[in-house]
Amino acid sequence: MPERPDSERRRYTRFHGDHYPLRIGRLNARLLDWSKGGVGLQVKEGIDSFTVGEPVELGILNEQIFAVLVFTGRIQRIDAARNVIGVDFLSGGDTIIPLLVELLGEAEPEPKP
């Protein structure tokens, strides 16, 4: 079957993010999906200020220790129609994946064959 022009090849299996709240910079966002390599976010205030390749800081609340875990990423995709951006992890991925597994009850993703 031919590949659709707008389809993306994913390196890792993606899991639903249950719209978990987090921050991108000073903006509010919801986690749409996540994988071992990054996250898909819907930004409430809009995405006009973001550009592909831009480094960003993400923060997610760890309710067990009542602290915000901060990690960095780089914007890889922008869907302006839905206010959605895809962010690949630059640092902190090893910390955030176990937290997402615990918060959202998903198994840790594995690389696709």
C-alpha positions in Angstrom: 0.0 0.0 0.0 1.5 3.4 -0.9 2.3 5.7 1.9 0.2 8.8 2.2 2.2 12.0 1.6 1.2 13.5 5.0 1.9 10.4 7.0 4.9 10.3 9.4 7.2 7.5 10.2 7.5 7.0 13.9 10.6 5.6 15.5 8.8 4.6 18.7 5.3 3.5 19.6 3.1 6.3 20.8 0.7 6.2 23.7 -2.3 8.4 24.5 -1.6 11.2 26.9 -5.1 11.6 28.4 -4.8 15.4 28.0 -2.6 15.5 31.1 -1.8 19.1 31.9 1.8 20.5 31.6 3.7 23.6 30.6 5.7 24.6 27.6 7.6 27.7 28.6 5.0 29.8 30.3 2.1 28.4 28.4 -0.5 25.8 29.4 -0.6 22.7 27.3 -2.3 19.2 27.3 -0.4 16.0 26.6 -2.0 14.4 23.5 0.4 11.5 23.1 3.9 10.5 24.1 6.6 8.0 23.3 10.2 7.2 24.3 11.4 10.0 21.9 9.0 12.8 22.6 5.5 14.2 23.2 2.6 15.7 21.2 1.1 18.7 22.9 -1.9 20.9 22.3 -1.1 24.5 23.5 -4.1 26.4 24.9 -2.8 29.9 24.1 -1.9 29.0 20.5 1.3 28.2 18.8 2.0 31.3 16.7 5.2 32.0 18.7 6.8 28.6 18.0 9.0 27.5 15.1 10.2 24.1 14.0 13.7 23.4 15.4 13.2 25.7 18.4 14.4 24.4 21.8 11.7 24.5 24.5 11.4 23.8 28.2 8.6 21.5 29.3 7.4 21.1 32.9 5.1 18.4 34.3 3.9 18.1 37.9 5.0 15.1 39.9 2.3 14.8 42.5 4.2 12.3 44.5 6.9 14.8 45.5 4.8 18.0 44.8 7.4 19.3 42.4 7.5 20.2 38.7 9.9 18.1 36.7 11.5 20.2 33.9 13.0 18.8 30.7 14.1 20.2 27.4 13.0 19.4 23.9 13.1 20.6 20.3 10.0 21.3 18.3 9.8 18.8 15.4 6.3 19.3 14.1 3.6 22.1 14.1 -0.1 21.6 13.2 -1.4 25.2 13.3 -5.0 24.1 12.6 -5.2 22.2 15.8 -2.7 24.2 18.0 -0.6 21.0 18.2 3.2 20.7 18.3 5.4 17.7 18.4 8.4 17.9 20.7 11.4 15.5 20.7 13.3 15.1 24.0 16.7 16.7 24.3 17.2 16.0 28.0 15.2 14.5 30.8 13.5 11.8 28.7 14.9 9.1 31.0 13.2 10.9 33.9 9.9 11.8 32.3 9.1 8.3 30.7 8.8 6.5 34.1 6.6 9.4 35.4 4.3 9.2 32.4 4.0 5.4 32.7 3.0 5.8 36.4 0.6 8.8 35.8 -1.1 7.4 32.7 -0.8 3.6 33.4 0.8 2.7 30.1 3.6 0.2 29.5 6.9 1.8 28.6 7.0 2.1 24.8 9.4 0.0 22.8 11.1 0.9 19.4 9.2 -0.4 16.4 10.9 -3.2 14.5 
